[in-house]
Amino acid sequence: MKTESNLDNPLLKDWSGAYGGVPDFNAYKVSDFKPAIEFAIKEKLDEIDAIANNPETPTFDNTIKALELSGEKLDRIHAVYGIYRSNLSTPEFNVVDVEMSPKLAEINDKLYQNDKMFSRIEALYKSDEKKNLTKEQQRLLWLYYTDFVREGAELNEQEKDKVAKINQELATLFTSFSQKLLAEENDQYIELKTEADFDGLPEEFKNAAIAEAKERNLKVLGCIGNTRSSIEPFLTFSNRRNLREKAFDIFVKRGDNKNENDTNETLVRILKLRAEKAKILGFDNFAQWSLLNKMAKDPQKTLELMESVWKPAVEKVKNDVSAMQEMVDREGGNFKIQPWDYRFYAEKVRKAQYDLDQNEIKQYLQLENLREGMFWTAGELFDLGFKQLFDVPVYHADVRVWEVNNRITGEPIGLWYFDPYARVGKRSGAWMNSHRDQQKINGKVLPIVSNNCNFIKGNSNEPVLISWDDATTLFHEFGHALHGLCSNVTYPSLSGTSVARDYVEFPSQLLEHWLAVPEVLNKFALHYKTNEPLSQSLVERIGKAANFNEGFATVETISSSFVDMKLHLTTETIDPKFFEEKVLSEINMPAEIVMRHRIPQFAHIFSSDGYAAGYYSYLWADVINADAYEAFLEGNGPFDKNVSERLYKTVLSVGNTIDNEEMYENFRGHAPKSDALMRARNFPVES
């Protein structure tokens, strides 16, 4: 029975209002989380026990469908909990997070290790009834059965107990890693003490640095926060080489400072536990276990793909560095290009070779205009409309909400929350979240998704200008959002982005292409002062420079992918610094570049299992993306209605209801070809 306090706990109440209900952020308090989570966990476990102990013969409805319907209250609480964890982290919340994360992890163990439940699923999976199920139901049954086996349902009791303890400890370590990394980012910054320290910085970036110093109550002119969205533009434009080195140093040493927020001991323990878990589950290493449910399947296939792209990327970097070094020498600089010089001199070379200045482009990249450009693109491709709502509760004043609808029928299909700005307590980077998955299991349930970024807000009376790279990221994350919003499946476990990890980045990377198409640039890349569109000359220069610095971007990302995969292929206890240096030496990492994510700050693989032995997914999906975009180019261009309709019907709307390889072939007519990626990056294609 509910206690009086539970009855009053707003987190335990159904979401109310239009669109099937929305979270009531105005009512929630951090102190509500623990009692709400504990109550909802018990409720879900009771539901699981009731399904497992059902005396009736297992059927799809009384077992699989019942599991899909279980834990609705916990799902709602977990969505809000995740928002606080990523966007509103405070010391008060962190205490709750440390206590609750292992308890939340324990639920999966109690599900997957429930012998009676597995017996029901296995009996159904091997029964004649399976033939009478719809294809989507067969896929869901397959997913449950394979997930149970993968998570150890066939282990003995002693082995199950070991796996459960490992999973709970991992959950605690993931939380610890995330909190330490966030503390490093929140606590560290570069002070700009004199006007000379602003030399070279664009005006809007200078204003943002001044605003951040005021927000932190610092008695200096400005400050550069220790996040990618602040550090990278500083490294690109600052004329102060000594300050560039300092900024680079604090960024690449996050989690590696031998202080209370050092992550090395935490991540070594995570790797050790993953290796132990994989061994118990019958695998040689964690990478083998992790890839079991991915498209790649075999770690060796991922390494071969990385190697095939690595060599031409490194050659491109060598040529680019040579051009940069010539510029340094001409200017009388008595130094070799270092990592804190790379972005700065790459920008100078871009100007010299293509007459293209990022600062010039940035004047046309207003955040709000680009958001409208994304909406327009989604409308042209998929007939989506967007209507801003002002009566939906939000968790921070920066957050805005839009109804997403079919612009032909006007029928709502979901809600999109947008949280664009950096702030203390918000993790760095950019991401998409699904706060409620689309489903039709018991009536139509609309998806609620968000895009979260870390753009620098600057002065309230000025438009927010972002870089071309940031604009690309904006479109990328919106691609994930569209994947969630366009979902049209019955069961929540198969909804939206619930596809293989090395397939999920495909729709997001594909949407990046539309930023650069003339139709979008001409309508939405408008100068923030004159409102004039980009000149045709500038559009052409952007096109010619499209592959400039592609070597840098590829090397930066694939080096992280190599290190991630090799970390999870080994079963030995590692020294992170030595291991990183060893792997980078083996692949001949250019000295002028560092990994995009060094091991001590590699949140993709140490804040959860999400991308562990899976960072290669960005490259894998880029092969698919490059091949897919050629379908538009082979047709009538980026807005070819036949191709976009096929993309919607075969990819965006079908979630994980069919095998991902089959899904892609339904769209393209063939398996993805890696030659397309080499062409897209202007790398040589081997005949």
MIMARZA-589316 format. One line per 4 residues: number of its first residue (from 1); for each residue x, y, z of C-alpha. Coordinates in pm, 1 decimal, m for minus. Layout:
N
NUM> X,Y,Z; ... .
***
This chain:
687
1> 0.0,0.0,0.0; 104.7,356.6,m56.9; 206.3,549.6,249.4; 82.7,904.6,299.2 .
5> 423.9,1039.2,195.7; 416.8,835.0,m122.7; 72.3,965.9,m207.1; 211.5,1318.6,m181.8 .
9> 530.6,1248.2,m377.8; 491.4,1431.2,m710.3; 734.0,1194.1,m885.0; 493.6,905.6,m824.1 .
13> 200.7,1082.4,m983.9; 99.5,1020.0,m1343.4; 209.5,1284.7,m1590.6; m91.5,1502.5,m1662.2 .
17> m196.4,1753.2,m1924.3; m208.8,1740.0,m2301.8; m6.5,1507.2,m2528.7; m64.6,1211.1,m2297.7 .
21> 85.7,1399.6,m2004.7; 417.6,1575.3,m1947.3; 661.8,1586.3,m1653.8; 560.2,1842.6,m1390.3 .
25> 902.3,1996.2,m1329.8; 751.2,2272.5,m1119.2; 658.2,2016.7,m853.5; 974.6,1805.3,m822.8 .
29> 1242.1,1833.3,m553.5; 1568.8,1641.0,m519.5; 1444.9,1503.1,m186.4; 1156.5,1333.5,m374.1 .
33> 1383.8,1101.6,m572.1; 1491.6,844.6,m314.8; 1146.3,755.6,m176.1; 993.0,763.8,m524.8 .
37> 1260.4,539.2,m675.2; 1242.7,290.9,m388.4; 864.3,269.9,m416.5; 870.6,232.6,m796.5 .
41> 1144.2,m32.2,m784.0; 936.8,m242.9,m546.2; 630.7,m199.1,m766.0; 821.0,m310.7,m1077.2 .
45> 975.9,m610.6,m901.5; 630.8,m714.0,m778.0; 502.6,m691.8,m1135.6; 793.5,m903.5,m1258.4 .
49> 725.9,m1167.7,m992.7; 356.9,m1176.8,m1085.5; 443.9,m1238.8,m1452.3; 706.3,m1500.4,m1367.9 .
53> 473.9,m1687.0,m1130.8; 169.2,m1680.4,m1356.0; 36.9,m2041.0,m1349.6; m101.4,m2010.8,m1701.5 .
57> 87.7,m2139.6,m2004.6; 322.8,m1869.8,m2135.6; 176.1,m1660.8,m2416.3; 298.3,m1347.0,m2584.7 .
61> 35.7,m1139.0,m2403.3; 82.0,m1276.9,m2051.9; 461.5,m1271.1,m2069.7; 617.9,m1040.7,m2329.4 .
65> 341.4,m782.0,m2352.9; 307.0,m788.7,m1974.5; 679.8,m714.7,m1940.2; 646.6,m425.8,m2183.0 .
69> 370.7,m279.1,m1964.9; 555.3,m327.4,m1636.8; 741.0,m52.3,m1453.1; 559.9,244.0,m1610.8 .
73> 597.7,448.4,m1292.8; 968.4,371.2,m1269.7; 1015.7,464.0,m1637.3; 865.4,806.7,m1572.7 .
77> 1078.2,864.0,m1262.7; 1391.1,742.5,m1440.7; 1331.8,993.4,m1723.0; 1321.0,1283.0,m1475.3 .
81> 1614.5,1138.5,m1280.5; 1821.3,1128.5,m1600.1; 1737.0,1491.9,m1674.5; 1859.8,1598.3,m1331.7 .
85> 2171.3,1383.9,m1365.9; 2275.5,1537.3,m1698.9; 2139.8,1891.0,m1671.9; 2088.1,1987.9,m1306.2 .
89> 2362.2,1811.2,m1116.1; 2415.2,1953.8,m765.3; 2594.5,1826.4,m453.2; 2252.4,1739.6,m307.8 .
93> 2154.4,1538.4,m615.6; 2494.5,1367.4,m635.2; 2442.6,1214.0,m291.0; 2113.0,1063.9,m408.5 .
97> 2271.8,948.5,m734.5; 2549.9,758.4,m556.8; 2295.5,573.8,m342.9; 2033.3,507.4,m609.5 .
101> 2240.6,411.5,m915.7; 2332.2,60.2,m789.4; 1971.0,2.1,m683.3; 1851.3,92.8,m1031.0 .
105> 2112.4,m140.5,m1183.7; 1993.1,m421.2,m957.8; 1651.9,m429.1,m1127.9; 1795.1,m567.8,m1451.9 .
109> 1980.6,m839.2,m1263.6; 1662.9,m942.0,m1083.8; 1484.3,m956.2,m1417.3; 1747.8,m1135.9,m1624.0 .
113> 1834.9,m1378.8,m1345.9; 1474.5,m1475.6,m1273.6; 1469.1,m1845.4,m1364.9; 1091.5,m1866.1,m1389.5 .
117> 1077.7,m1565.7,m1618.1; 1346.1,m1703.1,m1846.3; 1168.8,m2040.3,m1857.4; 853.5,m1868.1,m1979.6 .
121> 1038.8,m1666.6,m2243.3; 1242.6,m1967.4,m2358.0; 933.1,m2186.6,m2380.8; 756.5,m1923.1,m2587.2 .
125> 1062.3,m1865.4,m2806.5; 1083.3,m2237.2,m2887.7; 706.8,m2295.1,m2917.0; 482.4,m2324.4,m3220.4 .
129> 296.3,m2010.8,m3108.4; 588.1,m1801.9,m3234.1; 482.6,m1871.4,m3591.8; 145.8,m1707.7,m3528.8 .
133> 294.5,m1382.3,m3401.5; 335.8,m1071.3,m3613.8; 686.8,m994.3,m3738.5; 717.8,m717.2,m3480.9 .
137> 612.1,m952.1,m3201.1; 861.4,m1213.1,m3322.2; 1135.8,m950.3,m3319.6; 1044.9,m843.9,m2964.6 .
141> 1039.9,m1205.9,m2844.6; 1380.0,m1261.2,m3007.6; 1511.1,m947.8,m2837.0; 1396.4,m1060.2,m2492.3 .
145> 1532.2,m1412.1,m2537.5; 1873.6,m1302.2,m2667.0; 1903.6,m1029.4,m2401.7; 1831.2,m1280.0,m2125.0 .
149> 2092.7,m1521.3,m2260.6; 2346.1,m1241.9,m2310.7; 2294.7,m1117.6,m1954.9; 2350.6,m1459.5,m1799.3 .
153> 2010.9,m1625.1,m1766.5; 2173.8,m1964.7,m1829.3; 2439.2,m1925.4,m1556.3; 2430.7,m2116.2,m1230.4 .
157> 2325.7,m1938.5,m911.4; 2680.4,m1868.4,m794.9; 2773.4,m1715.3,m1131.2; 2454.7,m1509.8,m1139.1 .
161> 2534.4,m1372.1,m795.9; 2883.2,m1268.8,m913.4; 2745.4,m1094.2,m1221.0; 2483.2,m911.6,m1013.4 .
165> 2746.5,m784.4,m770.8; 2968.1,m672.6,m1060.0; 2678.9,m484.2,m1223.2; 2594.1,m301.1,m902.2 .
169> 2955.5,m204.2,m841.0; 2985.6,m87.3,m1201.7; 2680.4,134.4,m1159.0; 2844.7,300.2,m857.7 .
173> 3171.5,344.2,m1048.3; 2995.7,494.1,m1351.8; 2834.1,752.2,m1125.3; 3166.1,825.4,m956.2 .
177> 3343.6,869.7,m1290.5; 3073.6,1105.9,m1419.9; 3070.0,1316.1,m1105.6; 3449.4,1349.1,m1097.3 .
181> 3463.2,1451.3,m1462.4; 3185.8,1707.0,m1417.1; 3367.5,1849.9,m1112.7; 3686.7,1887.9,m1319.1 .
185> 3492.8,2074.8,m1585.9; 3305.9,2294.8,m1338.2; 3606.0,2381.0,m1120.5; 3872.2,2455.3,m1382.0 .
189> 3896.8,2752.3,m1616.6; 4140.3,2992.2,m1779.6; 4140.3,3346.8,m1644.9; 4167.9,3633.2,m1894.3 .
193> 4320.0,3911.5,m1686.2; 4407.9,4182.1,m1938.3; 4274.3,4309.8,m2268.9; 4574.0,4144.7,m2436.0 .
197> 4442.4,3805.3,m2320.9; 4143.0,3854.2,m2554.0; 4364.6,3904.7,m2859.8; 4219.9,3730.5,m3165.3 .
201> 3891.5,3626.9,m3004.3; 3571.0,3703.5,m3195.1; 3359.0,3974.3,m3035.0; 3072.9,3744.5,m2936.4 .
205> 3313.0,3492.4,m2783.7; 3485.4,3771.6,m2592.6; 3146.4,3882.5,m2456.6; 3066.2,3526.1,m2352.0 .
209> 3397.8,3501.1,m2164.7; 3320.6,3827.1,m1983.6; 2972.3,3698.9,m1894.7; 3111.2,3371.8,m1761.9 .
213> 3358.5,3552.4,m1535.8; 3070.0,3754.6,m1392.9; 2860.7,3441.5,m1343.7; 3146.9,3282.0,m1149.9 .
217> 3199.7,3602.9,m949.3; 3563.7,3620.1,m1059.7; 3759.9,3943.3,m1024.4; 3907.7,3916.7,m1372.9 .
221> 3798.3,4045.4,m1712.8; 3692.4,3710.1,m1852.6; 3720.0,3335.4,m1824.6; 3721.2,3030.0,m2052.2 .
225> 3537.8,2731.0,m1907.6; 3683.4,2381.9,m1928.9; 3431.7,2243.4,m2177.3; 3468.5,2160.1,m2545.8 .
229> 3230.0,2437.4,m2651.0; 3458.2,2696.2,m2483.7; 3804.4,2546.0,m2527.3; 3790.5,2460.2,m2898.2 .
233> 3702.6,2810.4,m3022.4; 3966.5,2953.3,m2789.4; 4226.5,2718.2,m2940.6; 4108.7,2820.1,m3287.7 .
237> 4119.2,3196.7,m3252.8; 4336.9,3307.0,m2960.7; 4658.2,3477.1,m3068.6; 4804.5,3412.2,m2724.2 .
241> 5002.2,3090.9,m2773.9; 5086.7,3060.3,m2403.1; 4717.4,3078.4,m2311.3; 4627.8,2830.1,m2584.8 .
245> 4872.1,2586.9,m2426.6; 4716.7,2640.3,m2082.5; 4365.8,2592.8,m2218.8; 4469.2,2278.8,m2405.9 .
249> 4641.9,2148.4,m2094.5; 4344.2,2176.1,m1859.9; 4114.5,2022.2,m2120.9; 4322.4,1714.6,m2203.1 .
253> 4410.4,1655.5,m1836.2; 4052.1,1639.6,m1710.0; 4035.2,1346.0,m1470.9; 4411.9,1305.6,m1480.0 .
257> 4536.4,1553.0,m1220.7; 4614.9,1325.0,m925.6; 4356.7,1506.3,m713.1; 4027.4,1403.2,m553.8 .
261> 3866.3,1403.3,m900.8; 4127.5,1181.5,m1067.0; 3940.7,910.7,m1260.1; 4223.9,666.1,m1330.5 .
265> 4164.7,433.6,m1036.5; 3791.6,433.6,m1108.7; 3827.6,345.6,m1476.9; 4085.7,72.0,m1411.0 .
269> 3837.8,m91.2,m1174.1; 3562.1,m58.5,m1436.6; 3778.8,m235.1,m1694.9; 3871.1,m511.5,m1449.7 .
273> 3505.9,m574.5,m1360.8; 3400.2,m576.6,m1725.6; 3665.2,m836.6,m1807.4; 3553.1,m1050.4,m1511.2 .
277> 3191.0,m1025.9,m1615.9; 3270.1,m1123.0,m1975.3; 3464.5,m1426.8,m1856.1; 3178.6,m1544.0,m1634.5 .
281> 2942.2,m1504.4,m1929.7; 3165.8,m1723.9,m2144.0; 3360.7,m1470.9,m2351.0; 3733.1,m1413.8,m2389.9 .
285> 3699.4,m1040.2,m2328.6; 3444.1,m763.3,m2285.7; 3465.9,m653.7,m2650.8; 3341.3,m993.5,m2767.0 .
289> 3048.4,m976.6,m2526.4; 2964.7,m615.5,m2612.2; 2957.2,m672.7,m2988.5; 2726.3,m971.1,m2959.3 .
293> 2421.2,m749.7,m3021.7; 2585.4,m501.8,m3261.0; 2591.5,m500.9,m3641.0; 2968.2,m554.8,m3648.2 .
297> 2948.9,m869.4,m3429.1; 3327.0,m929.3,m3441.7; 3585.2,m689.4,m3288.3; 3826.6,m775.8,m3568.8 .
301> 3585.8,m634.8,m3827.6; 3583.9,m301.7,m3644.3; 3963.6,m292.0,m3629.4; 3986.9,m367.7,m4001.6 .
305> 3747.5,m82.9,m4081.5; 3945.6,157.5,m3861.2; 4272.9,53.1,m4023.1; 4132.2,98.7,m4373.8 .
309> 4049.9,463.8,m4301.8; 4341.8,536.8,m4067.5; 4627.0,539.1,m4317.9; 4474.5,783.6,m4569.4 .
313> 4364.2,1005.1,m4277.9; 4718.0,1016.6,m4136.7; 4857.8,1101.5,m4480.3; 4609.6,1386.7,m4504.9 .
317> 4722.2,1512.2,m4161.6; 5087.2,1504.1,m4268.9; 5008.2,1720.7,m4570.5; 4802.7,1960.7,m4359.2 .
321> 5073.2,1988.7,m4092.2; 5331.9,2057.2,m4359.8; 5123.8,2352.1,m4485.0; 5083.0,2479.5,m4126.9 .
325> 5453.4,2449.0,m4053.0; 5538.7,2646.2,m4365.3; 5314.3,2922.6,m4236.6; 5478.8,2917.2,m3891.7 .
329> 5820.9,2936.6,m4051.8; 5719.3,3221.2,m4283.7; 5592.2,3415.3,m3984.0; 5926.9,3364.4,m3808.0 .
333> 5787.6,3133.1,m3543.3; 6065.3,2927.2,m3396.7; 5861.2,2619.6,m3301.5; 5715.8,2298.2,m3436.8 .
337> 5335.8,2268.2,m3458.0; 5203.6,2138.5,m3125.9; 4852.4,2012.4,m3043.9; 4754.7,2354.1,m2900.2 .
341> 4860.3,2510.7,m3231.2; 4673.0,2275.4,m3461.8; 4329.4,2439.3,m3469.3; 4481.8,2788.7,m3479.6 .
345> 4703.1,2721.5,m3780.7; 4447.1,2500.6,m3952.1; 4220.3,2804.2,m3950.3; 4498.4,3017.3,m4099.7 .
349> 4559.2,2761.7,m4374.5; 4186.1,2743.4,m4443.7; 4183.8,3119.9,m4497.4; 4489.4,3105.2,m4722.3 .
353> 4384.7,2807.0,m4933.9; 4011.0,2864.5,m4959.2; 3970.3,3231.4,m4868.5; 3740.3,3101.8,m4595.8 .
357> 3733.7,3245.9,m4246.4; 3535.4,3061.1,m3977.7; 3465.5,3394.6,m3812.9; 3318.7,3520.5,m4138.7 .
361> 3092.2,3214.9,m4163.4; 2997.0,3239.7,m3796.5; 2836.1,3580.7,m3851.9; 2570.9,3393.8,m4053.3 .
365> 2519.2,3104.0,m3811.4; 2261.7,3232.1,m3564.5; 2144.5,2954.7,m3334.6; 1775.7,3042.8,m3360.2 .
369> 1785.6,3069.3,m3738.8; 1955.5,2732.2,m3763.4; 1694.5,2579.5,m3536.2; 1431.4,2711.8,m3778.3 .
373> 1641.6,2564.8,m4058.9; 1626.3,2223.0,m3894.8; 1248.9,2254.5,m3861.9; 1220.0,2352.9,m4228.1 .
377> 1440.0,2061.7,m4335.9; 1229.4,1814.9,m4134.1; 920.3,1962.9,m4296.1; 1054.5,1931.7,m4648.9 .
381> 1182.9,1578.1,m4595.2; 920.6,1424.7,m4366.6; 624.4,1666.8,m4360.6; 682.7,1760.9,m3996.4 .
385> 556.8,2084.7,m3846.0; 668.5,2257.7,m3524.5; 461.2,2476.8,m3292.2; 618.7,2630.6,m2982.4 .
389> 433.6,2570.7,m2655.8; 446.1,2806.6,m2361.0; 238.7,2621.7,m2100.9; 452.0,2306.7,m2061.2 .
393> 658.1,2289.7,m1737.7; 1035.8,2293.2,m1792.1; 1327.1,2212.2,m1561.3; 1524.1,2530.6,m1635.3 .
397> 1439.7,2872.4,m1777.2; 1662.9,2803.2,m2080.6; 1447.5,2508.9,m2191.5; 1179.9,2554.5,m2458.3 .
401> 922.0,2308.6,m2589.9; 766.8,2247.2,m2932.8; 478.7,2032.7,m3044.5; 586.9,1825.6,m3344.8 .
405> 304.9,1742.2,m3582.7; 222.4,1612.9,m3927.0; 200.1,1942.7,m4113.3; m48.8,1797.8,m4363.4 .
409> m300.3,1659.3,m4112.0; m201.9,1874.9,m3813.7; m195.5,1563.3,m3595.2; 61.0,1583.8,m3309.3 .
413> 330.5,1315.8,m3318.9; 540.1,1418.7,m3017.7; 713.4,1689.2,m2815.1; 1065.3,1829.5,m2862.1 .
417> 1244.3,1995.6,m2568.7; 1543.8,2217.2,m2649.8; 1808.6,2297.7,m2386.0; 2085.8,2474.8,m2579.8 .
421> 2310.4,2653.7,m2329.7; 2605.2,2561.1,m2107.1; 2575.4,2610.4,m1730.1; 2728.2,2484.0,m1409.0 .
425> 2586.3,2142.2,m1319.9; 2524.5,2042.0,m1682.5; 2748.3,1781.4,m1836.2; 2950.8,1891.4,m2137.4 .
429> 2887.0,1790.0,m2495.6; 2563.6,1753.6,m2691.0; 2309.5,1473.7,m2680.4; 1955.7,1358.9,m2747.7 .
433> 1736.7,1200.1,m2481.6; 1409.6,1014.8,m2507.0; 1199.3,1100.7,m2203.3; 910.6,886.8,m2326.0 .
437> 926.3,636.2,m2611.6; 658.0,620.1,m2877.2; 437.4,311.1,m2853.3; 90.4,178.1,m2937.4 .
441> 74.3,m117.3,m2701.7; m240.8,6.9,m2527.7; m340.9,309.1,m2730.5; m123.7,575.2,m2888.7 .
445> 158.6,714.1,m2673.8; 344.4,1016.1,m2813.0; 723.2,1037.7,m2779.8; 891.7,1312.5,m2578.5 .
449> 1251.5,1379.4,m2682.6; 1508.0,1648.2,m2608.5; 1818.5,1794.9,m2764.7; 2074.8,1927.3,m2517.7 .
453> 2378.5,2135.8,m2612.4; 2638.9,2354.8,m2445.0; 2645.3,2668.8,m2655.4; 2776.9,2981.1,m2486.0 .
457> 2484.6,3208.8,m2410.6; 2660.6,3545.9,m2412.2; 2468.5,3870.7,m2372.9; 2090.2,3849.7,m2359.2 .
461> 2039.8,4122.9,m2619.5; 2258.8,3958.0,m2883.8; 2196.4,3656.2,m3109.1; 2396.4,3345.0,m3024.0 .
465> 2643.8,3277.2,m3304.4; 2790.2,2928.1,m3334.4; 3069.9,2772.0,m3535.1; 3022.4,2552.6,m3839.9 .
469> 3128.3,2250.6,m3632.7; 2872.3,2338.0,m3365.0; 2605.8,2384.5,m3631.9; 2691.5,2038.6,m3766.2 .
473> 2652.8,1896.7,m3414.3; 2315.7,2072.3,m3384.3; 2188.9,1898.6,m3698.1; 2344.5,1568.9,m3583.4 .
477> 2158.6,1563.9,m3253.2; 1838.3,1672.3,m3424.5; 1878.6,1364.3,m3645.2; 1860.3,1149.9,m3330.2 .
481> 1552.1,1346.5,m3221.7; 1380.5,1281.6,m3555.3; 1458.9,911.1,m3520.4; 1270.0,912.7,m3189.7 .
485> 985.8,1138.7,m3308.6; 917.1,953.5,m3634.9; 890.4,615.1,m3465.6; 568.1,429.5,m3547.3 .
489> 586.5,92.1,m3372.3; 372.8,m94.8,m3121.1; 616.0,m191.7,m2843.9; 834.2,53.1,m2646.3 .
493> 1140.1,m173.7,m2637.0; 1155.9,m153.6,m3017.8; 1081.8,217.5,m3042.4; 1278.3,497.5,m3203.9 .
497> 1651.1,487.3,m3136.1; 1641.5,142.0,m2969.1; 1855.2,m5.0,m3247.2; 2206.4,m151.4,m3246.4 .
501> 2461.0,96.5,m3109.1; 2659.6,94.2,m3434.1; 2341.5,172.9,m3631.6; 2192.9,442.2,m3408.5 .
505> 2440.1,707.8,m3526.7; 2339.8,658.9,m3890.9; 2025.1,879.5,m3899.9; 2198.5,1152.2,m3697.5 .
509> 2510.2,1159.1,m3914.9; 2294.1,1153.7,m4226.1; 2106.4,1470.8,m4125.2; 2435.1,1662.0,m4095.4 .
513> 2445.5,1683.0,m4476.3; 2146.0,1916.8,m4488.9; 2324.7,2197.9,m4305.2; 2537.1,2260.6,m4614.2 .
517> 2273.2,2237.0,m4886.4; 2211.7,2571.8,m5064.2; 1837.4,2568.0,m4987.5; 1909.8,2572.0,m4611.8 .
521> 2201.6,2814.2,m4628.5; 2014.7,3063.9,m4845.3; 1707.3,3066.4,m4622.4; 1856.7,3039.3,m4274.7 .
525> 2226.2,3133.6,m4279.6; 2155.9,3506.2,m4249.9; 2403.0,3767.7,m4129.8; 2322.2,3864.9,m3773.8 .
529> 2349.8,4238.9,m3849.1; 2231.0,4279.7,m4207.8; 2001.1,3974.3,m4235.8; 2159.2,3913.2,m4576.7 .
533> 2209.4,3548.2,m4681.7; 2548.3,3400.1,m4751.6; 2680.5,3520.0,m5085.7; 2703.7,3265.7,m5364.3 .
537> 3081.0,3308.9,m5351.9; 3089.4,3216.9,m4983.9; 2860.2,2918.2,m5038.3; 3094.1,2795.8,m5311.9 .
541> 3398.4,2842.8,m5089.9; 3227.0,2645.1,m4812.8; 3162.7,2366.0,m5061.8; 3522.9,2361.7,m5183.4 .
545> 3652.4,2353.6,m4825.9; 3405.2,2086.1,m4714.4; 3677.1,1823.0,m4671.4; 3936.4,2057.7,m4529.0 .
549> 4071.0,1928.8,m4197.4; 3895.7,1594.7,m4253.7; 4222.5,1421.4,m4171.3; 4232.4,1587.5,m3829.4 .
553> 3870.1,1500.4,m3748.5; 3916.9,1140.8,m3861.5; 4243.3,1085.1,m3674.6; 4107.8,1247.2,m3359.1 .
557> 3802.8,1016.3,m3356.6; 3951.2,690.0,m3482.7; 4242.2,706.3,m3237.8; 3982.0,710.3,m2958.4 .
561> 3805.3,417.1,m3125.8; 4128.6,215.0,m3144.9; 4205.9,279.2,m2777.7; 3850.8,195.5,m2669.4 .
565> 3846.9,m135.3,m2857.4; 4193.4,m238.5,m2737.6; 4105.0,m147.3,m2378.3; 3819.4,m394.8,m2397.1 .
569> 4007.7,m666.6,m2583.5; 4264.3,m693.4,m2306.0; 4197.2,m874.8,m1979.5; 4508.1,m748.0,m1804.4 .
573> 4510.8,m471.2,m1544.8; 4633.0,m161.7,m1725.2; 4814.8,157.3,m1646.0; 4599.9,412.1,m1837.9 .
577> 4885.0,647.4,m1926.6; 5114.9,367.7,m2046.2; 4833.6,187.7,m2231.6; 4727.0,502.8,m2412.8 .
581> 5084.2,582.6,m2517.4; 5145.2,222.5,m2629.4; 4835.6,199.0,m2851.0; 4892.7,542.1,m3004.2 .
585> 5252.9,451.0,m3074.7; 5147.3,125.4,m3243.0; 4914.3,307.6,m3480.3; 5165.8,589.7,m3544.0 .
589> 4948.9,866.1,m3401.5; 5056.8,1204.4,m3538.3; 5231.1,1397.6,m3261.6; 5036.6,1713.9,m3345.2 .
593> 4698.6,1561.8,m3249.2; 4558.3,1404.4,m2934.2; 4268.1,1162.4,m2904.4; 3927.7,1328.0,m2905.7 .
597> 3870.7,1161.0,m2567.4; 4175.0,1065.1,m2362.7; 4121.8,764.5,m2137.0; 4075.7,955.4,m1805.5 .
601> 3792.8,1167.0,m1953.7; 3638.5,913.6,m2192.1; 3280.8,951.5,m2064.0; 3135.4,762.5,m2361.7 .
605> 3288.6,441.7,m2230.1; 3322.0,499.9,m1854.0; 3001.3,677.9,m1751.7; 2801.1,373.6,m1863.8 .
609> 2838.6,62.8,m2078.7; 2671.3,251.3,m2366.2; 2968.9,296.4,m2598.8; 3215.5,64.5,m2424.8 .
613> 3392.5,m130.0,m2702.4; 3156.0,70.1,m2921.8; 3310.4,406.9,m2996.2; 3390.8,265.5,m3341.5 .
617> 3013.8,304.9,m3399.1; 3059.7,659.5,m3526.8; 3285.1,535.3,m3806.4; 3070.4,227.9,m3875.2 .
621> 2758.3,444.4,m3898.3; 2943.2,696.2,m4114.6; 2999.1,426.1,m4375.0; 2622.7,368.4,m4376.0 .
625> 2553.6,742.2,m4374.9; 2784.6,816.5,m4669.0; 2632.1,534.9,m4872.9; 2279.9,649.1,m4781.5 .
629> 2337.2,1011.5,m4882.8; 2450.5,892.2,m5223.6; 2092.0,765.5,m5268.5; 1977.6,1130.2,m5262.5 .
633> 2260.1,1237.3,m5493.8; 2175.6,958.4,m5737.0; 1815.4,1081.2,m5731.7; 1694.7,1439.0,m5759.2 .
637> 1912.1,1582.9,m5484.5; 1887.2,1635.8,m5108.3; 1510.2,1693.0,m5111.0; 1416.7,1403.4,m5338.1 .
641> 1071.2,1315.5,m5202.2; 1081.6,953.0,m5312.2; 1411.0,891.3,m5132.2; 1304.6,1075.6,m4815.6 .
645> 973.7,885.5,m4806.0; 1166.5,559.4,m4840.2; 1401.5,670.3,m4561.5; 1103.0,742.6,m4337.4 .
649> 924.2,415.1,m4414.4; 1225.9,183.4,m4395.5; 1444.5,349.8,m4128.3; 1304.9,633.0,m3917.0 .
653> 959.7,491.8,m3846.7; 1041.6,124.7,m3789.5; 1259.4,141.0,m3476.8; 1414.7,m197.6,m3411.1 .
657> 1127.0,m404.8,m3548.3; 1348.1,m578.1,m3804.6; 1715.2,m670.6,m3833.1; 1917.4,m352.6,m3883.2 .
661> 2111.4,m485.2,m4183.3; 1786.9,m589.4,m4350.5; 1641.0,m249.1,m4262.7; 1921.4,m68.8,m4441.9 .
665> 1898.6,m290.5,m4747.9; 1524.3,m217.6,m4761.1; 1615.9,149.2,m4792.1; 1917.9,129.6,m5020.8 .
669> 1870.6,m192.9,m5211.1; 2216.1,m316.2,m5111.5; 2447.5,m343.2,m4812.1; 2642.6,m23.7,m4728.9 .
673> 2963.9,19.9,m4927.0; 3267.5,172.9,m4755.2; 3384.4,329.9,m5083.7; 3119.0,595.0,m5029.7 .
677> 3287.5,707.3,m4706.6; 3625.0,741.1,m4877.7; 3465.0,950.1,m5150.2; 3283.4,1164.4,m4894.2 .
681> 3608.4,1238.2,m4708.7; 3806.3,1284.5,m5029.2; 4035.3,995.3,m4938.9; 4171.9,768.3,m5211.3 .
685> 3949.2,471.7,m5299.2; 4133.4,147.6,m5366.4; 4023.0,m19.8,m5685.4 .
***
